[in-house]
Amino acid sequence: MIVLEFKAKGKTTQYAAIDEAIRTAQFVRNKSIRFWMDNRGVGQKELYRLSKLLRSEFSFVKALNSSACQASIERAYSSIARFYDNCKKSVLGKKGYPKFKKNSRSVEYKISGWSLSETRKQINFTDKKGIGKLNLKGTWDLNFYQLEQIKRVRLVRRADGYYVQFLISADNKVESQPTGKTIGLDVGLKEFYTDSNGHSEPNPRFYRTGEKRLKFRHKRVSRKKKGSINRKKAINKLGRIHLKISRQREEHAKRVARCVIQSNDLVAYEDLRIKNLVKNHCLAKSINDAGWYQFRKWLEYFGVKFGRITVAVNPAYTSQECSNCGAVVKKSLSTRTHVCECGFVMDRDWNAAINILKLALSTVGHTGTWILDPNASGDSTSTHAGEILYEQVGSMNEESSPL
């Protein structure tokens, strides 16, 4: 599955209709969660029946396409199923009890409720919400795919406008020649990563760079009267800066991951639990700014695309053990040089990267498992050698066009 995204261009009334459709989808999802809370043990079939009752009771729900209502039901049930799954697995900490959505930003249609123009440059939403025909702005060519391959269409609202995403069933593998190289990666805060060959990729620190602008926009928001139009405008400008920073971080992780995968046959990295690491309030901002999770996500994605092997290894003692003799040398985070009694001296991160590669090469079968929803993102991952992230990913965007 691949996701192609286009900017949606329309009139102000059409954007208002999209907002109404998003609110309706949120209403259906929240009603489903409430119905499950009041009737424990109900399944997806009962929730589908609830959708029919809501459509007969509320006219604004009936105006939304039935497939979009079903997609909202499926979103609600996926959160319920994830909660049950975490309880069965006895996941430590919170189990992810389903919550009500307050500020949804998307509505999803299935194979009905929309139609593409002959040129595939316009999309027309045919339900009674009044969205109508939207122009699609982007570099992707939808003519390359058959209409039967488009399984979902999603309308997404962001700070800088509205977007249309197409979920397409297509093979995204690329034939590539083997390089005969293997590499281990140790991610960090000082450097983005250090590999087992001694190369270090600098950490761009996008959030730290944009903090001054964020502070200025936060002040502008706080000075506006609550509920006023000017406050909404100030919030939108603040959101645009956050959006730019997140896009910079994602694009950097994507670019670096693609280069690493194309240059090596096997890539080893640490199976880090980012959700646990950010509990350290002294390092949380820097860890989130580094974008380790995005980097791992794209490593596994490109691993599937180019037929490379990615292996996640247990990070325990990779920074403490000596890559030369195997002795454990205790060191704090401030100690940046590994000095062993055997006389081996090396940069701390370089030594850790070599240990990570050794662990990956000596590992057979399962090398580490992420629980479902380990971080803020909802993507699940695979850590089997040779079974890189592919079918498990639920929300992976296609990489940027090379044009």
N, C-alpha and C positions, 0 to 999 in steps of 0.2 A: 504494500500500500504506500502511495505517495500523496502528499498534500501540496497542491498548487494554490498560491494566494494571489489575488488581484485587488487593486484599490477600486472601490465602488464609487462611481460618480453619478449623482442624481440631484434632485431638487430638495429644498428644505422640507417640503411636505413629505417627501419619500423618506428622508432621514427620521422624521417624527414617526412615520409608520413603522420603520424598523425598530425604533425604541419601544413602540407599543407591542410589537411582536415579541421582543425580548422580555418585556415585563409579563406578557401572557405566558410565555414558556417558563419563566421563574415562578409564576403563580401555580401552574400545573405541577411543577416539581415540588414546591413546598406543600401543596395539598396532598401529594403522594406520600411525602415524609410524615405528615400529620396522620394520615390514614394508617400508615404502618405503626406509628407510635400508639395509636388507639386500638389497633388490632394486631398484636404481635403474632407472627407466624404466617402472615399473608405472603403470597408469592407474586411473581411478576404478572401472572394471568389476572389476579384480583386487581392489580394496579391498572392493567389495561381496561378492565371493566369500569374502574373509577374514571378513567379518561372519558369514556362514553357518557357517564353520568354528568361530568363537569361540562361537556359540550352541550348536553341537553338543558342544563340548568343556567349556564352563563352564556350570553350571546357573544361576548368578546372572546371567549374560548372557542366557540363554534366558528368564529371568523378566521381563526388560525387553522392552517392546514392540519388534517388529522395525523399525517405522518410526523409533523413537527411536534404535536402533542405526544405521540408515541415515543419520539426521541427524548423528550423531557422526562417521560416515565422511565425510560431506560437509564437515563442519567441518575435518577433518584434510586433506582434499584441497584445500580452499580455501587453506589455508596453504602447501601444496606448490605449487599453481598460482601463488600470489602470489610465491613465491620464484623460480620459473622466469621469471615475467614481469619481475621486477626485474633478473634476470640478462640477459635479452634487451634490456632498455632501458638496460643499463649504468648503473644507478643508483649514484651516488657513495656511498661508505661501505658499511655492512653491508647485505646483500641480504635479510635477514629469513629466515634459515635456520630451518626448522620446529623447534620445541622441544616437549618433553614438558610437559603440563599438570601442575601440582602441586596447585593449590587451585581446581578448577573450582567454579562457583557456579550452574550452570544445566543443565537437561536439556530437550531439545526433542522434541516429538512432531509427527508430520505429521497426516494426516487420520484416522488410526486410533489406537486405544489410549485414547480418551477419549470422553465423551458429555456433553452439556448437559441439564439438567433442562428441563421445560416452561416454567418461569418464567425460565430463563436466569440464575438466581441461584446455581446450584450446578453443579459439574463433577465427574464421576465418572471416575476413571482405572481402566481395566478390565484392565490387565496384572496379572502375578502378583507385583508388588513390594509390594502391599498398601497403596497410597496411599489408595484408596477415594474417598469423596465429600468434597469440600471446599466450604465456603461462600465465595462471592465477595462482597467488600465494596468498593464503589466507586460512582461517580456515573454511569458510562456505562451505556447501555441496549443490551444485545446483541440485543434483539428487533428492533432496527432493521435488522439484517443477516441474510441467509440463511445457513444452515449451510454451504452450498457456498462461501460467500465466505471462510470461516475456513480458511486454508491451513496455519497452524502454531499450536501451543500450546506455550508455554515456561514451565517452572517455574523461578523464580529465588529464590535464597537471599540475603538481605541481613542486615545487623546487627540490624535491627529486625523481622525476620520473613520470611515467605515470600510470594511474589507469583506471580500467573498472568498471562501476557501472551498476547494473541490477535493474531496477524498476519492482517489482514483485507484482502482485495482489494477496494478501493473507491475511487471518485473523490473526491478531497479538495479540489477546486477551488471557490472562492467568487467569484461575480460581483461586481466592484467598479467604481465609477466612477473615471475618470482624474482625477488632481489637477492635472496640468500642471506638476508640480514635479520638480526633480532635485536630488540632494544627494550630496556627497562626504564620507566619514568617515575621520578619522585617529584610530586607537586609540592610547592611551598609558597610562602608569603614573600620572601625576599626575591626569589626568582619564580616565574610561573611554573617552570618545571626544569629539572636537571636530568639528563639521560645517562645511560650507562657508558656512553662514549665521552662524557665530560662536557658535552654542550649544554648551555643554559639558555633558556628562552626568557627574556625580560618580562616582568610583570607590569602590564600597562596601567593598572589601578585607575580605571575609568571613573569609579564613584568618588575617589579621593580628588581627582582632577576637577570633577563637576560640583564639588561640595560648596564652593563659593556661590555659584549660580543658584544652587538649591536653597541655600540659606537666604539669598535675596528674595527668591520667589515665595518661600515660606513666610517671610516677613510681610510681603504684599498680601498674602492670603489672610494672615492674622489681623491685618488692619481693616479689612473689609467687613461690612455688616453681614451677619449671618442671614442667609436666605435671600440676599440681594443678587441681582444679575452680575454686578461687578465682581462679587465673590466667586461666582461660578466661572467667570472668565479667568480670574486669577488662579483658580484650582486647575483649570484646563491648561494654562501655561506651565504650571508646576508639573502637571502630569506629562506634558510633552518632554520636559527635561529628563524625568525619570524614564520615559520610553526610549529616549535617545541613548541613555546610559545602558539600559538593558540590551538594546540592539547592538551597541558597540561591543559589549561583553560577549554576546552570543556570536556575533560575526567573527570576533577574534578567536574564540574557542573553535568555531567551525573551520576557519582557515588553517589554524595550527594543527588540528586533528587530521585534516585531510592530507597535509604535508607529511605528517608522521606515518600515517597508514600507507600512503603511496610509496614511502621509502623503505618499508620494512615488511617482512613476512609475518613476524610475530611481535606483538606489542604487549608488554606487561606493565601493570600499574597497580596501585594500592586500592583495596576494597574499603574505601573510607566511608564511615557513617557521618555524613555532613550534618545531619540533624542533631547528632550528639556533640559534634565538635563546636557548633555555634552556641552551645550552652555556656561556653566560656566568654563572659561579657567583655573581657579584655581583647579578645581576638575575633569576636563575632563579625564585626564590620569588615575586617580585612579578609576573613575567610569567605564571606558572601561576595565581596568585591572581586576575589580571585576567580570565581566561576569554575570551581573544580567539577561540580556536578555536570555543567554544560559541556565541559571538555570530555568527561567520560562518556556522556551520552552520544556525542558526535564521533568519538573514537569507535564505539560499538556500531554505530550506524554505518560509517564508512568502511568498517571492517567487513560488514555484510556486503556492502556494495562492491568492494574491490576484491572480495574473497580472501581477506587476511584473517589471522587468528588474533584475538584479543583475550588476555587472561588477567583476571583480577585476583591478586594474592592477598593473604592476610598481612596487614601492615605491622603486626606486633614485632618489635625488636629489629625492624629493618634499619633503623637509624642507629641502633646501639651495637649491633654485631659488626665485627670486623670482616670485611669481604675477603681478606687475605688468609686469616687463620681461623675465623669463626668465633673468636673470643668476644665476650660481651663487655663493652666499654661504656659505662654509664656517663651520660652527658646531659646537661640542661639545654634548653632551647637557645640560650645565648652562646653556647659553645658551637662554633661554626666549622671547626676543624677536627677531624677524627685522627686521634693519636693512639696507637696501640702499643702494647709492651713488646710485640714482635718487631717493632721498628717501622711499621707501616703507617704512613702519614698521607691523608687525603682529605679533600673537601667533604664535609659531612653529607651533603646531598648527593654527591657523586658516589660515595660509598653506599648510601642507601639505595640508589638506582641499580647498582651492581647486584646488591642482595635481592632486590625485587626480581631482576631478570633470572638469577639463579633459582629462586623459588618457583618461578613460572616454568622454567625448563625441567625442574625436578618434580613438578606436580602432574599427576595423572587423574583425569576425571574432574570431579567438582572441586573448585578452588575457593568457593565462597559464595554466599547467597545473600542477596538483598531482600529484605522483607518488602511486601507490596507498599508502595508509597513511602519510601524511606526519607524523602525530602519534601520540599514544598511542591515540587512538580509531581504530576500523577503518573509518570512513565515508570513501568516496571522494567527490570533489566535481567539479562542472562549473564552468568559468569562461567559458563562451560567453555573449555577450550574447544574451538571448532564449532561451537553453537553460539555465535555472536548475536547480539540484539537484532531481531528481525520481526518475527510474528508477535513478540511480546509488547512491542512499543505501541502505545495508544495515541500519542499526540506528537508525532514527529513531522516537522515541516521540511519540505524539500529544500536542498541547499540553493544558494543564490545562483542566478543565471550567470554563466561565464561571459555573456555578451555585454 
